[in-house]
């Protein structure tokens, strides 16, 4: 499975809309989504159109318009969004349940590569279909709070007042590698630290 830029941007957009919803923000403008995730505006518009047609987001017109989630976050699995945008989860066509393609192997039923790739597909599907947008939003917010990163839709009145004690707020830094201990499942299973 290869997540395309379009698939990545769609998921990042949905996560941002989920964060906005969790923070009580009714709608988010397309420009705010694009700017907040550092994504191309036109690309986000096209992705939002596709997500709207599939029933994941809805638009609100007018001066205070924008978009919002059209379904509850717990009803949106990551796997269904990936399949919508990028198609099959299987690394090769002959291992796909939803987008099967005959391969050139002379004996597909006894092909070791196909059997291995079916297991890879199953493992990917098991993770992506198990977790919902609500799960990802929860873990994302928890990590941001843990790391002292300012939440994206924090209202002015909710921002912590400056006090005499200096509370260090860290800016997100550029990640140079993918630390296995920074994965979603690791963060999901770690107990929450009370503030």
Buried (B, 14 or more C-beta within 10 A) or exposed (E): BEBEEBBBBBBBBBBBBBBBBBBEBEBBBBEBBBEBBEBEEEBBBBBBEBBBEBEBBBBEEEEEEBBBBBEEBEEBBBBBBBBBBBBBBBBBBBBBEEEEEEBEBEEEEEBEBBEEBBEBBBEBBEBBBEBBBBBBBBBBBBBBBEEEBEBBBEEEEEEEEEEEEEEEEEEEEEEEEEEEEEEBEEBEEEEEEEE
